[in-house]
Each structure stands twice: as structure tokens, then as C-alpha cells.
Amino acid sequence: MGDYQLKVTIDQDSGFCFGVVYAIDMAEEILAEDGYLYCLGDIVHNDEEVERLKAKGLRIIEHADLASLSNEKVLIRAHGEAPDTYRTALENKITLIDASCPVVLKLQNRIKTSFDANEKILIFGKHGHAEVVGLQGQTNNEALVFQDIAELDNVELPENITLYSQTTKSMEKFYNIKDQLLERGYNLKANDTICRQVSNRDKDLPKFATRFDKVVFVSGQKSSNGKVLFEVCRKHNPNTYFISSVSELQNCEFSIGDTVGIAGATSTPMWLMQDVKAALEKL
């Protein structure tokens, strides 16, 4: 039977980045003590991991719910929050358990400093993404957010602009945007604020993806970073499948003796990739 099995390897560089590890460790510690904990938005953009923590007592709330809580603990996840959130918490005697990623906090700080210096700020990021909402909040929501350079085609911009990036965006795309803005004749201060843990995966994934007949990329649908890394894999290995759960393996096609690589986003738990590996080995 041995030769008929799929040979499956998990990318050891995939899985949670340190910001997510930090937030989840913090949540689990408080859940063990208190039995429940409120969290503002999904703690991580991965439904399977969110369900695991909900079973331990994590209660996901939205910003609108914050005003109706008082004297409770609320976790701020790695994506960070806008200043409004901290104000509401103070008014309602809410204890914030702040697990904002240090890379995101540093970026919030840099954007606030630029804004205070009256710079015109552009943020390359996904509209409505939790991290981006927090970044925009540093500028009274005056910063212009765009996820594609085409969105700037009919926008009148001042001559001097300052560019920042959401931490999980594609480096290649960021530098492409920078070049195009320079070509359009703007005086541009471009700040590459992409997290190095993310950009290193951009660099290492091509080598991983080309080693296998097929690649299974495991990520939540909501993960920005997942979309970027999946495209990196697919570019270097067209036989790459995107799945969010083990059940979606039925949509993938494998041949006898295929070598299969499993990779994931910075929000993909290692236990989920191990479950996918176990399921593949049973095929």
C-alpha cells in the first residue's frame, strides 16, 4: 500500500505569527481563570480557531456592543484599535486586555506622528479591515485608504503625499504602487511598513511550493495575508488549492503517489494544518 499514499509535508514556517500567538495565549490565560472573556471582533481571521476558543468561553462582540458593557474585561486582538475604542472603554469602566501586535502599534504611532505634522496620508490596505480601521483612526479617519492603485486614478491628490502600508500586504505590490506614484510626479515619502514575518514568508514560500506536485494552502476566507500568500504559492505552483477546513479537501484532486505540501497564513493554526495532513494521509 505504501506507494499509493500521498507524501505530505507541512511548511514549518507557516502558522501563527508572534502577534497572533501573543493574543491567543493572553485569551487562554484569562479564559482558564474567569471562564469567559469578551473579544472585540474575531480574535484571528480563522473560523476554526475562533470556534475552538468560543468553546472555551470566548465571546466575540462588535464595536456597537462595547457601549452596552460595563465593568467587564475586553480583549483587543493583534490587529489593534482606533482611539475611539479606548475612549469608550474608559467611559464604561471596561478593562482592556490589549494584545495589539507591537508591529501594528509602532505603525499606528508613525501614522499619528505624520498626521500631527499635517502630512497627506495614503494607506495601502484593505477597506474595512480591522487593522486598517485602527490605522485610519489615528488620522481622524482623514487618511485615504486604497487597495488598488486604480482607485487613485480620478482622485485629486496634493503634490506631497506620505504612503504607508497595512502590515500584511504584498511587498511586491507595495513597491509597484510606490513606483507608479513617483511616475505620476508626486513628491512621495514611502514607508514600507510590511511586517517582516509576513514578507519573509513571501520570500520562502516559492521555494517550498515548487518542491511538490500539489500544494494545499490552508487559510480563513477573511485573512488578507492568506490571500497574498496563496497567490505566491499559486504563482510558483499552479496546482495549489485554497481550503479553509478539512471538509474542503473533497474539492481537490490528487493522484496516486503525489507529493503534497501544506502551507498556511499567519492566522492559520498549526493544529489545523496537522488535521489536513492526517486527512490527506488517509486518502
C-alpha positions in Angstrom: 0.0 0.0 0.0 2.9 2.4 0.9 3.5 3.6 -2.7 -0.2 4.6 -3.2 -0.2 7.0 -0.4 0.3 10.8 -0.7 3.6 12.0 0.7 2.6 15.0 2.8 4.8 17.8 4.3 3.8 20.8 6.4 5.7 24.0 5.9 7.3 24.6 9.3 7.5 28.4 8.7 3.7 28.6 8.3 1.3 29.1 11.1 0.7 31.8 13.7 2.9 34.9 13.7 4.0 36.1 17.1 1.3 38.8 17.3 -1.4 36.1 17.0 0.4 33.7 19.4 0.5 36.6 21.9 -3.2 37.4 21.6 -4.3 33.8 21.9 -2.0 33.0 24.8 -3.4 36.0 26.6 -7.0 35.0 25.9 -6.5 31.4 27.0 -4.9 32.5 30.3 -7.9 34.7 31.2 -10.4 32.0 30.0 -8.8 29.5 32.3 -9.2 31.9 35.2 -12.5 33.6 34.5 -14.3 31.0 32.3 -15.3 33.7 29.8 -13.8 36.7 28.0 -15.2 39.3 25.6 -13.1 39.9 22.4 -13.7 42.8 20.0 -14.1 41.2 16.6 -12.7 37.7 15.6 -9.6 37.1 17.6 -7.9 35.8 14.4 -9.2 35.6 10.8 -9.7 31.9 11.1 -13.1 30.4 11.8 -11.8 27.1 13.0 -9.6 28.7 15.7 -12.3 31.1 16.7 -14.7 28.1 17.2 -12.1 26.3 19.4 -11.8 29.4 21.6 -15.5 30.0 21.7 -15.9 26.5 23.2 -13.6 27.7 26.0 -15.8 30.7 26.7 -14.6 33.4 24.3 -17.4 35.8 23.4 -17.0 37.7 20.2 -18.6 41.2 20.2 -18.7 44.1 17.7 -17.9 47.7 18.4 -21.6 48.6 18.7 -21.8 46.2 21.7 -19.0 47.9 23.6 -21.2 50.8 24.8 -23.6 48.4 26.4 -20.9 46.7 28.5 -19.5 47.9 31.8 -17.1 46.6 34.4 -16.0 43.8 32.1 -12.7 42.6 30.5 -12.5 43.0 26.8 -9.6 41.7 24.6 -8.1 43.9 21.9 -6.7 41.5 19.3 -3.5 41.7 17.4 -5.0 44.0 14.7 -5.1 46.9 17.1 -7.9 49.5 17.6 -8.7 53.1 16.9 -8.6 55.7 19.7 -12.4 55.7 20.0 -12.3 52.2 21.4 -10.1 53.2 24.3 -12.3 56.3 25.0 -15.5 54.1 25.1 -13.7 51.6 27.4 -12.7 54.4 29.8 -16.2 55.8 30.0 -17.7 52.3 30.7 -15.1 51.1 33.2 -14.1 48.4 30.8 -10.7 46.7 31.4 -9.0 46.4 28.1 -6.7 43.4 27.7 -4.5 44.9 25.0 -3.0 42.3 22.7 -2.3 44.7 19.9 0.7 43.5 17.9 3.8 45.6 18.6 4.4 45.9 14.8 0.9 47.4 14.4 1.3 49.7 17.4 4.5 51.1 16.1 2.8 51.7 12.7 -0.2 53.5 14.4 2.3 55.7 16.2 4.2 56.6 13.0 0.9 57.4 11.2 -0.3 59.6 14.1 3.1 61.5 14.0 2.7 62.1 10.3 -0.9 63.2 10.7 0.1 65.6 13.5 2.7 67.1 11.1 -0.1 67.8 8.6 1.1 65.2 6.1 -1.4 63.9 3.5 -1.6 60.2 4.2 -2.3 57.3 1.9 -2.7 53.8 3.3 -2.3 50.8 1.0 -4.7 48.4 2.7 -8.0 46.5 2.6 -11.1 48.6 3.0 -12.8 47.9 6.3 -10.0 45.6 7.6 -9.7 45.7 11.4 -6.0 46.8 11.2 -6.8 49.5 8.6 -9.7 50.9 10.7 -7.3 51.3 13.6 -4.7 53.0 11.4 -7.2 55.4 9.9 -8.4 56.2 13.4 -5.0 57.7 14.1 -5.9 60.4 11.5 -9.5 61.2 12.5 -10.3 58.9 9.5 -8.8 61.5 7.1 -6.2 59.2 5.6 -7.1 57.9 2.2 -7.3 54.1 2.1 -6.9 52.2 -1.2 -6.4 48.6 -2.1 -5.6 49.1 -5.7 -3.7 51.9 -7.5 -6.6 52.2 -10.0 -8.7 53.7 -7.1 -6.4 56.8 -7.2 -6.9 57.4 -10.9 -9.6 60.1 -10.6 -8.6 61.4 -7.1 -7.0 64.8 -6.8 -4.0 64.4 -4.5 -1.7 67.2 -3.2 1.8 67.3 -4.6 3.3 66.0 -1.3 2.0 62.6 -0.1 3.1 60.1 2.5 2.4 56.4 1.8 2.0 53.7 4.5 1.0 50.0 4.1 -1.1 47.7 6.2 1.4 45.2 7.7 0.1 42.1 5.9 0.1 43.4 2.3 2.2 42.1 -0.6 5.7 43.7 -0.7 5.9 43.4 -4.4 2.6 45.2 -4.8 3.6 48.0 -2.4 6.8 48.7 -4.3 4.9 48.7 -7.6 2.5 51.3 -6.2 5.4 53.4 -4.9 7.0 53.4 -8.4 3.7 54.3 -10.1 3.1 57.2 -7.8 6.6 58.5 -8.4 6.0 58.2 -12.2 2.9 60.2 -11.8 5.1 63.0 -10.5 4.2 63.2 -6.8 6.7 64.1 -4.0 6.4 60.8 -2.2 7.5 59.7 1.2 7.0 55.9 1.0 7.2 53.9 4.2 7.5 50.2 3.8 5.6 49.1 6.9 5.0 45.5 6.0 5.7 43.1 8.8 9.0 41.2 8.2 7.4 37.9 9.4 5.0 38.3 6.6 7.5 39.4 3.9 9.9 36.6 4.8 7.1 34.1 4.1 6.7 35.8 0.7 10.3 35.0 0.1 10.4 31.5 1.5 7.1 30.2 0.1 8.2 30.0 -3.6 11.0 27.5 -2.7 8.5 25.5 -0.6 5.8 25.5 -3.3 8.0 24.3 -6.1 9.1 21.1 -4.2 5.7 19.4 -4.5 3.3 18.1 -7.1 0.4 19.8 -5.3 0.1 22.4 -2.6 -2.8 22.7 -0.2 -3.0 26.3 1.2 -5.0 26.4 4.5 -6.4 29.8 5.5 -9.6 31.6 6.7 -11.5 33.4 3.9 -11.2 36.7 5.8 -7.4 36.6 6.0 -5.7 39.3 3.9 -2.4 37.7 4.5 -3.9 34.4 3.4 -4.9 35.8 0.1 -1.4 37.2 -0.5 0.4 34.0 0.4 -2.0 31.8 -1.5 -1.2 33.8 -4.7 2.5 33.5 -4.0 2.1 29.7 -3.8 -0.1 29.5 -6.9 2.3 31.7 -8.9 5.1 29.2 -8.3 2.9 26.0 -8.3 -0.3 26.3 -10.4 -1.5 23.1 -8.7 -2.3 25.0 -5.5 -5.6 24.6 -3.7 -7.1 27.0 -1.2 -9.1 25.4 1.7 -10.4 26.7 5.0 -11.3 23.4 6.6 -10.6 19.7 6.2 -14.0 19.1 4.6 -13.0 21.2 1.6 -10.3 18.6 0.6 -13.0 16.9 -1.3 -12.8 19.7 -3.9 -9.1 19.0 -4.5 -7.8 16.4 -7.0 -4.8 14.1 -6.1 -3.1 11.3 -8.0 -1.5 8.2 -6.6 1.9 8.9 -5.1 1.6 12.7 -5.3 3.9 14.8 -3.1 1.8 17.4 -1.3 2.9 20.5 0.6 0.7 22.1 3.2 1.2 25.8 3.9 -0.9 28.4 5.8 -1.3 32.1 6.6 0.0 33.9 9.7 -3.6 33.3 11.1 -3.7 29.5 10.4 -3.3 27.3 13.5 -0.7 24.5 13.2 -3.3 22.0 14.6 -5.5 22.7 11.6 -2.6 22.0 9.2 -1.9 18.8 11.1 -5.6 17.8 10.7 -5.3 18.4 7.0 -2.1 16.3 6.8 -3.8 13.4 8.7 -6.8 13.5 6.3 -4.6 13.6 3.3 -2.6 10.6 4.5 -5.8 8.6 4.8 -6.8 9.2 1.2 
